[in-house]
């Protein structure tokens, strides 16, 4: 028997393991590929080859986009490093100084429209109704791990410097789900459905950030923390995770230098979007300083 040679999936053209038997259908484990191959006899060879060609074209497009995203990420990382080098030269560096690149929250606000209010109210009534199909829980619903209590203002300052770049996907649901309502009912079993709905509606701000959560304002979330979703209270972006780790290191972080880029948490990899550096700052326990760096850097 001669040496084994690589085989490609007949559908997506991905290389298959050398150990795959020649007697097996040349198909990878992707469910879409397996389904199309199973339908080959029913759809006819012409349509099958057409579907294969379309699938391979989409795969090439995805691969090219992934390469472009990786190339832009590398270029942004190099640009960020040059900016941090300039800040180190200007401000110094040493143990306890963390460098972070942040997304941007929205900077514009406008009055909350009747359409947004109606969509938010419809979502609230749906999740409250679902939560009230059961009696109040006798134990709190499972929640994500709590953020660490570190006695530092730096996490708050980091989020302020960002401006809520993770809140933009909240739209008219604010990340609230039936489990959010069950948590409120565990805390106060006397709460009634309409009380809960009206509490949320009363806290809709007059002005909310554009293209973001209905509760997001320039000053932060309009909801009391205990009424926010678990996602809002516990989710941490990578820079915030790095800060939590740094605050528990030895020596602990005492200064954070940040570069803020134009896009939010969810649009920063879009190739058509401008994601340039728009702000620089230094965060300390007692202050947030806007920084400048020399123009030629």
Secondary structure, DSSP 8 states (H G I E B T S, - for coil): ------EE-TTT--EE-TTS-TTS-S--S-HHHHHHHHTHHHH-HHHHHHHHHHHHHHHHHHHHHHHHHHHHHHHHHHHHHHHHHHHHHHH---TTEEEEEE------EEE--HHHHHHHHHHHHHHHHHHTTS---SS-----------S-SHHHHHHHHHTSTTGGGGTTTTT--HHHHHHHHHH-TT--HHHHHHHHHHT--SEEETTS-TTEETTEESS-GGGS-HHHHH---HHHHHHHHHHTSSS---EEEEEEESS-TTTTT-TTS---EEEEEEEETTEEEE----TT-
